[in-house]
Amino acid sequence: MVPAVAPATYSILLAHPMTLLREGLAALCLQDPQFRVVHQCSEGTTALQCIESAKPDIAVLDFSLPDFYALEIVRRQRNAHTQTRFVVLCARRDRRTVMDALRSRVSAIVLDSDPFDFLIESFGTILSGNVYVSPSIELNKLLNAEPKSAQDHSLETLSAREYQVFYMLVEGIRAKEIGNRLGLSPKTIDTYRASLMRKLGIDSVAGLAKFAVGRNLISNR
């Protein structure tokens, strides 16, 4: 008799600031014998350290991790040629957010509002070497959408860094903290802020927040 071959198992790191949600995801992942959760954390810095030391097969990162921007973690690890696949959990589905995530070379984008089955489906897709975008995101429609106004067009002209700074400013994060999350100096953040405000024709953070609210760019969390 040929001995049975044990199924492959894949290690998972979960990084999410909400403990109940994170532990719930861990419990659900462990119901599938293919997956084992090797580490859980709530901060981006800890997630980065664990990825570098443990090299999990899959890292599930909340888009809005405190203390370190999730897409910055992905970029750094891609540049270091880490083999870990990155799944980003995101509350927003606007064109610019999705494009920024894809340009950062994430392996998968899953929405917070998606059913758990989508997360497991994303694991199978990325482990086979493909990129997964939530079925809830109408990607083709999103990519082909035309800007509705001059300001919407201006939003498209922001660089990836400018958009990251814009996103965190409208979430109420101060320049110093933005710098910490992106590994940049406060002076550099001020330069990006001035540039993005000039491009958008907005002269205050309050104006940026109003602009973002009007386009559903601020998460409800």
C-alpha positions in Angstrom: 0.0 0.0 0.0 1.3 3.5 -0.9 1.5 5.6 2.2 -0.9 8.6 2.3 0.7 11.9 1.5 -0.1 14.6 4.0 -1.6 17.7 2.4 0.5 20.8 2.2 0.0 23.3 5.0 0.6 27.0 4.7 1.6 29.5 7.4 -0.4 32.7 7.9 0.3 35.9 9.7 -2.8 38.0 10.7 -2.3 41.7 11.4 -5.4 43.7 12.3 -5.9 46.4 15.0 -9.3 44.9 16.0 -8.7 42.0 18.4 -12.1 40.4 18.1 -12.1 40.5 14.3 -8.5 39.2 14.2 -9.1 36.3 16.5 -12.3 35.5 14.7 -10.4 35.3 11.4 -7.8 33.1 13.1 -10.4 30.7 14.3 -12.0 30.5 10.9 -8.7 29.9 9.2 -7.8 27.1 11.6 -11.0 25.2 10.5 -9.1 24.4 7.2 -6.3 21.9 7.8 -4.4 23.6 4.9 -3.7 26.7 7.0 -2.0 27.4 10.3 -1.9 30.8 11.9 1.6 31.3 13.1 1.3 34.8 14.4 -1.3 37.5 15.2 -0.6 41.2 15.9 -2.3 44.6 15.9 0.5 46.9 14.7 2.4 47.3 11.4 5.8 47.4 13.0 5.3 44.0 14.7 3.9 42.6 11.4 6.9 43.7 9.5 9.3 42.1 12.1 7.4 38.8 12.0 7.3 38.7 8.2 11.1 39.2 8.1 11.8 36.6 10.8 9.1 33.9 10.3 8.6 34.4 6.5 5.0 33.2 6.5 3.5 31.9 3.3 0.6 34.4 3.6 0.4 37.8 5.4 -3.1 39.2 5.9 -2.7 42.9 6.6 -5.4 45.5 7.5 -5.1 48.4 5.1 -5.2 50.9 8.0 -2.7 49.3 10.4 -1.6 51.7 13.1 2.1 52.8 13.2 3.0 51.5 9.8 1.3 51.8 6.4 0.3 48.4 5.1 1.2 49.1 1.5 4.6 50.3 2.7 5.2 46.9 4.3 4.3 45.3 1.1 6.6 47.5 -1.0 9.5 46.9 1.3 9.1 43.2 1.3 8.7 43.1 -2.5 11.9 45.1 -2.9 13.6 42.6 -0.5 12.2 39.7 -2.8 10.3 38.1 0.1 8.3 35.1 -1.1 5.4 35.9 1.3 2.0 36.6 -0.4 0.2 39.7 0.8 -3.5 39.9 1.3 -4.8 43.4 2.1 -8.1 43.8 3.9 -9.6 47.1 2.9 -12.8 49.1 3.8 -12.7 51.2 0.6 -13.1 50.2 -3.0 -12.5 53.5 -4.8 -10.4 53.4 -8.0 -7.3 55.1 -6.5 -7.1 52.9 -3.5 -7.4 49.7 -5.6 -4.8 51.0 -8.1 -2.4 52.0 -5.3 -2.7 48.5 -3.8 -2.1 46.8 -7.1 0.9 49.0 -7.9 2.3 48.0 -4.5 2.2 44.4 -5.8 -0.2 43.1 -3.3 -1.3 39.5 -4.0 -4.9 40.0 -3.1 -7.4 42.7 -2.1 -10.4 41.6 0.0 -13.0 44.0 1.4 -13.9 44.1 5.1 -17.5 43.6 4.0 -16.8 40.4 2.1 -17.8 37.0 3.3 -15.1 34.9 4.8 -15.3 32.5 1.8 -13.7 35.3 -0.3 -10.7 35.3 1.9 -10.2 31.6 1.7 -10.8 31.9 -2.1 -8.1 34.5 -2.3 -5.6 32.1 -0.5 -6.1 29.5 -3.2 -5.7 32.0 -6.0 -2.5 33.6 -4.7 -0.9 30.3 -3.8 -1.3 29.3 -7.4 0.6 32.4 -8.4 -2.3 34.6 -9.5 -3.6 38.0 -8.2 -7.0 38.1 -6.5 -9.3 41.1 -6.4 -12.6 40.8 -4.5 -15.6 40.0 -6.7 -17.3 42.8 -4.9 -15.0 45.2 -6.7 -16.1 45.7 -10.3 -12.5 46.0 -11.5 -13.1 46.5 -15.2 -15.7 49.2 -14.5 -13.4 50.8 -12.0 -10.5 50.9 -14.4 -12.5 52.3 -17.2 -14.3 55.0 -15.1 -13.8 58.5 -16.3 -13.2 61.3 -13.7 -16.5 63.1 -13.0 -14.9 66.5 -12.3 -11.7 68.5 -12.6 -10.9 67.7 -8.9 -11.5 64.0 -9.6 -9.1 64.2 -12.4 -6.6 66.0 -10.2 -6.9 63.2 -7.7 -5.7 60.8 -10.4 -2.6 63.0 -10.9 -1.4 62.5 -7.4 1.7 60.3 -7.1 1.5 57.1 -5.0 3.2 58.9 -2.1 1.0 62.0 -2.3 -2.1 59.8 -2.3 -0.8 57.9 0.8 -0.3 61.2 2.6 -3.7 62.5 1.4 -5.4 59.3 2.6 -3.9 59.6 6.1 -4.5 63.3 6.4 -8.2 62.9 5.8 -8.2 60.0 8.3 -7.1 62.6 10.9 -3.4 61.4 11.2 -0.9 64.1 12.0 2.2 64.7 9.8 4.7 63.4 12.3 2.7 60.1 12.6 2.4 59.9 8.8 6.1 60.2 8.6 6.6 57.4 11.1 4.2 55.1 9.2 6.0 55.8 5.9 9.5 56.0 7.2 9.8 59.6 6.1 10.7 62.9 7.8 8.0 65.4 8.9 9.6 67.9 6.5 9.1 65.5 3.6 5.5 64.9 4.6 5.0 68.6 4.6 6.3 68.8 1.1 4.0 66.1 -0.1 1.1 67.8 1.6 1.8 71.1 0.0 2.1 69.4 -3.4 -1.1 67.4 -3.2 -3.1 70.4 -1.9 -1.8 72.5 -4.9 -2.8 69.8 -7.3 -6.3 69.5 -5.8 -6.8 73.2 -5.4 -7.5 72.8 -1.7 -5.8 74.9 1.0 -6.7 73.2 4.2 -6.9 69.7 5.8 -10.6 70.4 6.6 -11.1 71.0 2.8 -9.3 67.7 2.0 -11.6 65.9 4.5 -14.7 67.5 2.9 -13.5 66.5 -0.5 -12.9 62.9 0.7 -16.3 62.6 2.4 -18.0 63.7 -0.8 -16.3 60.9 -2.7 -16.7 58.2 0.0 -12.9 58.0 0.4 -13.0 57.9 4.2 -13.8 54.6 5.9 -16.6 54.2 8.3 -14.5 52.4 10.9 
